[in-house]
């Protein structure tokens, strides 16, 4: 019995020892697992930190590269030469659109105006001055389609690209400029003439107030108007230049009415002269005339609404300016071959009358 008791005691001790060893092994295993978990966590943090640092470095590199690219990009000076922006909403609308487009692209805008509607010599001198200043490009609205040719030749010799807007120059000089962007003035005149025929039922007497003699845009409008009258019995009983001026337009209209009181219609080469023309009609107590014009100004649309004029052939000066800047910037940065540009680009036209006043007010300048 004593041996059995001893044996049992020894067995219990062995079992206890085995349990203690198992507990120690589990403890070691638990510690090992904990260590591995901590190690993995720290390792992840290190990797994340490295990745973040590298990402930050890459971002900094990209930002620096963009700044360097921006710094390396040349700032161009683009000049716009025209007659005036005073009392001429159409010219001002072109100038405003050009300035907005140039400055939005990060470049410099320079505006030069001759100051008067007929100061041709002043404009020529200003173009030559721009060449001396070495501007990068010129947008030009010629006051005289022939007089500016020598200045355009000098610009070409100086490798200064030129885009014409609103008014073209004489034919045969296409090599002196990249392109002309503007209204198809002849077609605008034709449509105005056809409308006159319709309103007067194909008969009657009309007056024409031209723009300035020698200005291609105005001349083409008048030529087109006469073309539009063909086939009718409408007679042109008076035609004088208003020089794009209300004072001059009023004076010549008064003179024509004095010589020809039997008049049913009148064509103005531009909305800019309408105030003078209407004042002359009022002074002569002439009412009920069919009056067609060209430009599409808000002032003209107001006059259509009140019934003082019949309609105006709308132009889109903002479109002209934006297209001119876009073309020149592409030529300057080398992305556009100037020889591939279409020489004449029509900026579009449409008639504004009492049937589409809402649309007219939407687009009028």
Phi, psi and omega in degrees: 000322180296323179292321179296318180297318179296318181299317180297319180298317179297321180295319179296322178297319180295317179297319179297319181296318181297317179299318180296320179296320179296319178298317179296319179297317179297321180296316179297317181297318180297318179296320180297316179297319179297318179298315180296322179296316179297318180299316180297320180296313179298318181298320179296318178299318180298313180298316179298317179298316179296316181298316180297318179297315180296319179297319179296320179297317180296318179298317179297320179297316180297316179298317179297318180298318180294319179296319179294320180296319179295321180291325181286336182292127182286140175268119182269149172253116180247121183258149176236121179250128179208180183287302181194159172245003180276125181057031178217090184298327181295310180296322179295323180295322177295312182300317181297318181292323178294313180301315181299316182291319181295310183291327178294334180271004177083017181250178185256135181253137179228121182252130174231128179238146180286340176094334179223157184292339184238017182278066185298313182299323179296317180297317180300315179297323180292323177296316179297325178293322177297323178294318178296327179282352178060047173296159183278332181200157180230132169255128188232130168250096187295134175279327177228122188291345179254321186296334183276352184304312179303321179292323178294324178296320178294323178295320179295318178298329180271005180059037177257113181292143182232136172240131178267141175231147174071312183234126178278174174254174182302145179298152181097359181241024184298337181284353184269352181215159181289309180196165173247128179242119181181183179287147169285088188297325178297314180295323177299319178294320179301312181296324177294321178295317179297322179293323177298316179301316181296314183293327182262008181055035172079010180210154180134182180244139181228157175248154176233126171255107182285179172273231176259136179302134180095352177271117188298320182299311180295318180298318181292326178297317180293317178300318179294320179300315179297322178297320180294337179277346184302140180091352178256178177256019179282134181247140175269112185256000178194138181209117182218151177281132177262356177056029179060025184237135178295319180297313180292320180297319179296316181297311183290328178293318177300316181296317181292323178291327177296322181275335184220089183281338180273084184230136180246344182213162179210139176243126176253133181291349180199146175300334186297341181259001187296321181300316179294318180297313181294326177294320178296318179296321179295317180298325181269004179056041177259122180230165175079012180284148170276119183239122175244146182219184178224133171150305182088034180281160178298324178300317180294320179296322176300320181290328175294317182298321181275357177083012182279334171227165184273314182189170177218141177276111187285140170247169181233080184299323179298321179294320178301311183296315180297316180295323180296314180295315181301317180296313182295319180297322179291324177292317182294322181272002175085004181276352180226126177280116183303332180289345181267356183278135177298133186293322180239121181241117182279121180274358173096159176203159175201160180269135171257129175211190185293348181275345183223042183299322180298314179293323180299315180293332179294322186255344184298147181256000000 
